[in-house]
Amino acid sequence: MPSLTSLAPAGPTATPSRTTATARRLMAICGTLLAALLCALSVGASSASAHAALTSTDPADGSVVKTAPREVTLNFSEGVLLSGDSVRVLDPKGKRVDTGKTAHVGGKSSTAAAGLHSGLPDGTYTVAWKAVSEDSHPVSGAFTFSIGAPSRTTAKVPTGEASDSTVSTLYGIGRYAAYGGFAALVGGSVFAGLCRSSRPVRKIAVGGWVTVFTASLVLLLLRGPYTDGEGIGGILDLGRLGDVLSTKPGAALLSRLLLLGAAAVFLAVLFGSYTRRTGEREADARRRQDLAFGLGFGGTVMAVGLSATWAMAEHASVGLQRQLAMPVDMIHLIAVGVWLGGLASLAVTLRAGEPIGRAAVRRFSRLAFGSVVALVVTGLYQSWRQVGSWGALTDTEYGRWLLVKVGLVAVLLGIAAISRRWTGRLTDATADTAEETDAEAEAESASEAAPAASAASEAEATAEAEAEAGTKAAVKAGVKAGVKAAQPVRTGAADAAVDTPADAETESGDGPGDGAGSDAADDDPERAAQLARQRAAKDKTATLRERDADRERSALRRSVIAETIVAVVLLAVATVLSGTQPGRAETEQASASATKPGGQLNVDPVSVLVPYNTGPKSGRGKAVVMIEPALPGDNALHVFTTDLADRPVDVPEVKLSLTLKSKGIGPLRIPLERLSTGHWSAKTVQLPMAGTWQLSLTVRTSDIDQVTETRNVKVAQ
């Protein structure tokens, strides 16, 4: 068996070293881009990806109200979807005190309210909330308020992300796969219909359909656990699908699956009747012309409908100018698909060595240019709408990701310019080749008439020869069978050596039996398969040799592959952008935080438990000292005294002082005012700086019995 390496061209057209060097450079580019993407992901991993921001609450976070409110109200930066337990209110012991019904206030989707039971006692209450923003992302959080005065609380609320980490990761992968599948489906279909249809292009389009269908189905199953913060086991709860489908994101996913069913029919027609060639040019042209309008109209409806399933459930569906933003987002998605999916189709066509005319390449070049123009225009509008200000480009997570995306687009446009240059050279360099190819095709079609004309006479001669050799063949077959039974079994080279004379005799036509060679191949299937593999390898090598011999096409192929690699990374960044809180919303959230009572500070109060024992049995108890917010500047201080059974108890006198020994400050004596049984307070306590302060508490339980206890309290920056 000849070596496959011997089939490679050894002349000036051989390009193995150049191809290897190019492959290494492309791998280096891909690795660099992926590394940069991972670094950017790690930098932004700690930032919230929520889109609906909590802007205000009533009662306010950390506030103290004199009487118990009838309900708790939350206001968000955009609309949210609520469930029955979206807002939970817990008393100091962790018991729910809300009515269990959450609703929007006055029909405004950006609000949420939960009613409270009447007769709530004084103390600190915790409000835990969760919701789904209108652009499909889950959000959650918690805050506290106090009735009468702050108190200790044992309420426990989740402090992690709104979704399970495993579910969130799988959901993000599914979203990326859906975007990539859509681009491959749209781009592959457009390339096949307007430029060149081939087996590799069909694989791109059909693979895109399978990918987006599978990803959408997985996203639909993961939607419930993703929004409810449950683990991966939640996908087994199929009863939750009804709740998911009643939401806007669930309806969008279901609509996408239904549209993909129609897209399957579209693909069957596109790669079946439309691209099939029967050899009759006029009939093929008429059939393609009849199908062209229907395919164009159906493909446009399919692309618009599929893009709408993203636009109606993500960024474009919320915020300002949503009536304009949704169509713009659809145009943006379709342009991405035509450009990136078409790039992948052109890349696999050139890599496979499939014949593609210069007119088809130039046609795709014009399509790509139009797509880029649409991307730039729609991208500028989306950037203004989502970022809002120049400062948000660098101060928000969304703005930084947007800068990364713009940089990748610039790189992609630079490579695209190189591809267009090679496309122009391809036109000039292959004009003569195309004419020669057309001439060869005409000569080949003309030469097919001669064998057809002589087919009848050859058939008659063959029939007579077979009739005369019938008896001889039968006798020879019997003798041959007997000889073979006495011979040892041989394969490979030995068989080839033994059968060579017979084969040569058969090929020359001088032998008595015309079917001797075919008999040898039939008797040894392994040998036949080996020869078939050799022929296939030989044909493939010849195709690659012909592909690499054209310098312009080789250069175009390398630049298109480089474009495709950058496009894959760009698509990943776009997916991250769609899951990141827009800069405009993040800026609004920061502005709302700055207007809270106490400025930008939102720190939990510091409480210290101080057991005391003045001697007699009635002189034993506990004191809780609470400092809020325990930061430099104004603070509120409360002291609660209880017996050993945690019942409020009065004592004749309580004194308190604070000392910062490391700075030589103090003791600062804090005047306390009795508010109620077992409750003393100081509304304004000035702490000049951060550090570890020593708290001294003196409790007098009778005229002569008192005790002083000391504890350390940390005041943060």
Disulfide bonds with the S-S distance in Angstrom:
none
